[in-house]
Amino acid sequence: MEYIIFRVFDEKLNQMCKVIDMHFALGEALIEIKEKSGGLNSKLVNFEDVKFRQYTGLQDKNGGKIFEGDILRTFDGQIIEVRIKNLIEGVPELKGVDISQCEIIGRLPN
């Protein structure tokens, strides 16, 4: 069974965070945050306070998980922003692009 994986950008902490659990009835998500000391902690955030980014199920050439909003460089130097809609509808900038040969070069926070 495949799991749907999300991450969120926490503006207060100015960092991308892994979503550990989601509570739909409460409208909250439990996220993992990296402390300045290098340790990990967790906190609850409201859905309205964060922007969710979904994992596409794809990996770049270095094995990095590609999420919606990631910026990729193709093998020929083209720069593209990953959107779930682009992957489903096959928009022109992704046609003929082997995602496994791309490299993540950035991530959009929101």
Residue pairs with C-beta under 8 A, 6 or more apart in sequence:
2 57
4 54
4 55
5 19
5 54
5 55
5 65
6 19
6 22
6 29
6 52
6 53
6 54
6 55
7 16
7 17
7 18
7 19
7 52
7 53
7 55
7 67
8 16
8 17
8 19
8 29
8 31
8 45
8 50
8 51
8 52
8 53
9 15
9 16
9 17
9 50
9 51
9 53
9 109
9 110
10 16
10 17
10 31
10 33
10 45
10 49
10 50
11 49
11 50
11 109
11 110
13 33
15 33
15 34
16 53
16 107
16 109
17 31
17 32
17 33
17 34
18 31
18 32
19 29
19 30
19 31
19 32
19 52
20 29
20 30
20 31
20 32
20 42
21 29
21 30
22 28
22 29
22 30
23 29
23 30
27 46
27 47
27 48
28 44
28 45
28 46
28 47
29 44
29 45
29 47
29 50
29 52
30 42
30 43
30 44
31 42
31 43
31 44
31 45
31 50
32 40
32 41
32 42
33 40
33 41
33 42
33 43
34 40
35 41
51 109
51 110
53 67
53 68
53 69
53 107
54 67
54 68
54 84
55 65
55 66
55 67
56 66
56 67
56 68
56 82
56 84
56 87
58 65
58 66
58 87
58 99
58 100
59 65
59 66
59 100
60 66
60 72
60 99
60 100
60 102
60 103
60 104
61 100
61 101
61 102
61 103
62 103
62 104
64 104
66 72
66 82
66 99
66 102
66 104
67 82
67 107
68 82
68 83
68 84
69 81
69 82
69 83
69 107
69 108
70 81
70 82
70 104
70 106
70 107
70 108
71 79
71 80
71 81
71 82
71 104
71 105
71 106
71 107
71 108
72 79
72 80
72 81
72 82
72 99
72 102
72 103
72 104
72 105
73 79
73 102
73 103
73 105
74 80
74 97
74 101
74 102
75 98
75 101
75 102
78 93
78 97
79 105
80 86
80 93
80 94
80 97
80 102
81 108
85 91
86 93
86 94
87 94
